[in-house]
């Protein structure tokens, strides 16, 4: 890559100047992030993973009881230290209690009668305040504004967990069941109506099957912090048709008997923008068999024909941006470091003000070019931005002391000449081990995430305490139309 910044295009519409002026007008010099107009910054995967369960779409109609607790929005109001799933009331209480006991999770419910929002500061359960949103067999169509909110949430880094049920499972008799609700979200959302996740819900009613997991030892959902997944149960459910031509990241993880490839997937994952998506073809696997009085429920959570608990919990962890840490068996009563860690910021030359010192970077990446403003100071790391096929990298190795909680943060600005919702150019934030193998891809950003000004991103690296790891950014640009990924004011803080 040439050192000169000249080949990089001038920012369209004086975007660079506007970004700087906007930062100044907002008084941002060492504090809040500036989000794109009419959007929110991506939910940062923090040490506590924030999970919101929906209860606005008739999730308790008929015999359904798809809630983690009758105490809403905060399940801790029913029991602040649950040990058994019956300590919380709802057919999803096993799911909720397992996360609560694991530690590192903060759970809420969006109560019935409320509205799904994204970017509404007056709503404490606004999606921007959470890392993962669970829609467990919704039976009411999302409004146009709600569909846009969900899609923007995922596009900007959120995790979406969809649970469908079989065709003609309309529990509240409004003419639309969960396959109808989910397919409507995928095709009529106002953000990307062209199969953005790369799958659709099949209009089927499969009475019984025991779908099996594919062989993939590195998959964080099948082999994650809550155990290994071998299969699931299907008791009046459906499957999905995968469309990798629409989204190359779609992946079937479990299939009904005799199925494979793009048909018959029972559990699938995908991405959209910088967010993640998971979908399950039946509500039976997450039903723990107990709930509110008068409901006829079935214990699929503990059914020996599947490993449904591990699948639900691993997927939740992956969606929240945490696919590697092994959860404790009981909630921690002391900080992860046990009070013995010395607080510090570990990255050398974190703002690049000493040039390329302490960083390994592609030629010309660390620069003072005025074409892209720094978040602070004069230097920043500017990856890609040429409008030609280019791969730029930026990395630094760091030893994280044992017994410490660790958090990586950085400020990111994305400027692009691309249009539309297709991710042509990408930036991966990764953690590598001392041998150079990828331990975790923390996030993937793209031209779709372009925004004026900088946004702060953050990730929990506590799982790597006691190790020397490399924090690496890789920008990959296609052959047409530039996308610039500009990073500044990094930090890896331990406490």
Buried (B, 14 or more C-beta within 10 A) or exposed (E): BEEEBEEBBEBEEEBBEEBBBBBEEEEBEEEEBBBBEEBBBBBBBBBEBBBBBBBBBBBBBBBBBBBBBBBBBBBBEBBEEBEEBBBBBBBBBBBBBBBBBBBBBBBBBBEBEBBBBBBBEEBEBBBBBBBBBBBBBBBBBBEEEBBBBBBBBBBBBBBBBBBBBBBEBBBBEEEBBBBBBBBBBBBEBEBBEEBBBBBBBBEBBBEEBBBBBBEEEEBBBBBBBBBEBBBBBBBBBBBBBBBBEBBEBBBBBBBBEEBEEBBBBBBBBBBBBBBBBBBBBBBBBBBBBBBEEEBEBBBBBEBEBBBBBBBBBBBBBBBBBBBBBEBEEEBEEEBBBEEEBEEEEBBEBBBBBEEBEBBEBBEBBBBBBEBBBBBBEEBBBBBBBBBBEBEBBBBBBBEBBEBBBBBBBBBBBBBBBBEEBBBBBBBBBBBBEEEEEEBBBBBBBBBBBBBBBBBBBBBBBBBBBEBEBBBBBBBBBBEEBBBBBBBBBBBBBBB
